[in-house]
Amino acid sequence: MTRIKCCGMTRIEDALLAARLGADAIGVVFTARSRRQVTLPRAREIVAAMPVFVDTVALFMDDDAGFVQRVIDEVQPSLLQFHGGESARWCAQFGRPFLKAIAMGEGAAALPRLRAYPQAAGLLLDGHGFGEAGGSGKVFDWSLMPGDLTQPVILAGGLRPDNVGSAVRAIQPWAVDVASGIESAPGLKDPQLLRAFIEAVRAVDVKHP
């Protein structure tokens, strides 16, 4: 079954709806470079509201290590996610499971970075260019993905209710990650799009378990 992460949550009601509809994880963004950034108090409220078995992921991009540690201490996310130029050693210093986002928007030049984070719990392949923030809604060339990666692959970048089924069939990723594809505005989730996205993923899972 394809796991689903709904990212860029800024409202408790959106996160709860995602959980009720069957999302496996929600993401909260802390980097100031994102339009979906949340404060620590709001993040604590969202994380505290999540039901059991729904993971919470804290997103950063080239942020200060002290700030990352503060988020860990105060918010207690299930996983960390790094979107910038952080090295494997830097990501691992917190002793917490982490996802490393790989900017696939520059094409084949991104491929060596897929092998640079052996300690990552998973690799999140996004459509933005190197150095750009995630959540851009850009689709990358899925044919670039190597078939021999040993870590779980989380597919992101421009996924929407109308194309996520094709993506799951073509790539068969461990998980899919969506932000802009289920929004009415940055950080504000559209209930109908959210429902349609999750139903589209599950429809493929039923046909190709």
PyMOL commands that set and color helices and strands:
alter all, ss='L'
color gray80, all
select helices_A, chain A and resi 12-21+40-49+65-75+88-92+107-115+142-144+164-171+180-182+191-207
alter helices_A, ss='H'
color red, helices_A
select strands_A, chain A and resi 3-6+25-29+55-60+79-82+98-103+122-126+153-155+175-178+183-185+188-189
alter strands_A, ss='S'
color yellow, strands_A
deselect
rebuild
show_as cartoon
